[in-house]
Amino acid sequence: MKNEFFGAVWTLVGIVIGAGIFGLPYVFYKAGVYTGIAVVFLAFVVMTLITLYLGEICLRTRGFHQLTGLAEKYLGEKGKWFMFAANVLSIYGALAAYIIGAGLALNSIFGFSEVLFSILFFVFVAPFVYFAIGIMEGFESIFTPLKIIIVLVLSFVLLKFVDFGNITGFNFYNIMLPYGVAIFAFAGISAVPEMNEELKNKKYMFSAIIFGMAISLVVNLLFAFATVGAVGSVTEVATVSLSKFGAFSNISTNLFAFFALATAFVALGFALKENFTLDLRIPNTPSWGLAVFVPLLIAFSGLGFIKLLDLAGAVAVGFILVMILMMHSKAKKMGDRKPEYSLGDYFILKLILFFVLIAGILYSIFVGVS
């Protein structure tokens, strides 16, 4: 049972720790480190609670369903398509950010044009999405734990170089600035249906979510704090800033960022292609085209790496989270299975969460981080 529990935890952590971690140091730098820490804790609480709500929804539902299937059951046909659209938009934003981020990372190593490297990155990863090559899937299973280890080792190394003059104070007026990126950095909701399938003993769902989100909090906070403290002025893709520590640091950290973004692109891109194929009955080749070429166009729209993470987190994921709040209340009445845990359906708490999410959506659309 221990292997089953830790497998579920690893599924959640592997999905949560992604491109968001490369963007957090930048918004910490822009907003102030203590402001960033406060917002990260807020995002952690919001995301953990709503992830637990989703876990309960899965446990109250017979059979196994993805987000769109759960939305159809509890919010109807319109809810299904709204969830589908929000999920697609969140993935598009993430994939476009990966294209830009990889270009910036390679540009830091080789120079030349970051646009050229973004195109080369796309040419490299797009065929993997089409063919779903097993080798790449196997590489992802190896690279995910390696990714966490590298981030932790890098963070502890950077802690030795922290200059507390770079650790700026709390600024209330910047409180919303890191919000979207922070939400994106904790967005592991797509892992919950998968965890539900993995766990034969469903009683581990609650503790697996808590444990996985807690690990993600430590990793995200440690990397953001150590990077800003050691570097000071951080670029949008944090690893690019580490070139100040020499050529080896520049090459190794940005190659790591490149492969982290590549594996994430393939995993998310393939999942999106499958959604188009299965949910919309679109043939494989057009589904692949929709999955990879739309993000490529978005990547060259001028929005930038951080802005895309901000929009994907605050807006697209924000709408998904609002729907999960509604689905949780519906599942309390309409569920067809007794869950292994049950959270209270507190109106005031959900109202607070609703206003936080709506405020984040509006801020990201009309103001946002730059």
Stockholm file with secondary structure:
# STOCKHOLM 1.0

chainA/1-370         MKNEFFGAVWTLVGIVIGAGIFGLPYVFYKAGVYTGIAVVFLAFVVMTLITLYLGEICLRTRGFHQLTGLAEKYLGEKGKWFMFAANVLSIYGALAAYIIGAGLALNSIFGFSEVLFSILFFVFVAPFVYFAIGIMEGFESIFTPLKIIIVLVLSFVLLKFVDFGNITGFNFYNIMLPYGVAIFAFAGISAVPEMNEELKNKKYMFSAIIFGMAISLVVNLLFAFATVGAVGSVTEVATVSLSKFGAFSNISTNLFAFFALATAFVALGFALKENFTLDLRIPNTPSWGLAVFVPLLIAFSGLGFIKLLDLAGAVAVGFILVMILMMHSKAKKMGDRKPEYSLGDYFILKLILFFVLIAGILYSIFVGVS
#=GR chainA/1-370 SS CHHHHHHHHHHHHHHHSSTHHHHHHHHHHHHCHHHHHHHHHHHHHHHHHHHHHHHHHHHTSSSCCCHHHHHHHHHHHHHHHHHHHHHHHHHHHHHHHHHHHHHHHHHHHHCSCHHHHHHHHHHHHHHHHHHTCHHHHHHHHHHHHHHHHHHHHHHHHHHTTCCGGGCCCCCGGGTTTTHHHHHHHTCCTTHHHHHHHHCSSGGGHHHHHHHHHHHHHHHHHHHHHHHHHHHSSCCSSHHHHGGGGCHHHHHHHHHHHHHHHHHHHHHHHHHHHHHHHHHSCCCHHHHHHHHHHHHHHHHTTTCCHHHHHHHIIIIIIHHHHHHHHHHHHHHHHHCCSCCSCCCCCCHHHHHHHHHHHHHHHHHHHHTCCC
#=GC SS_cons         CHHHHHHHHHHHHHHHSSTHHHHHHHHHHHHCHHHHHHHHHHHHHHHHHHHHHHHHHHHTSSSCCCHHHHHHHHHHHHHHHHHHHHHHHHHHHHHHHHHHHHHHHHHHHHCSCHHHHHHHHHHHHHHHHHHTCHHHHHHHHHHHHHHHHHHHHHHHHHHTTCCGGGCCCCCGGGTTTTHHHHHHHTCCTTHHHHHHHHCSSGGGHHHHHHHHHHHHHHHHHHHHHHHHHHHSSCCSSHHHHGGGGCHHHHHHHHHHHHHHHHHHHHHHHHHHHHHHHHHSCCCHHHHHHHHHHHHHHHHTTTCCHHHHHHHIIIIIIHHHHHHHHHHHHHHHHHCCSCCSCCCCCCHHHHHHHHHHHHHHHHHHHHTCCC
//
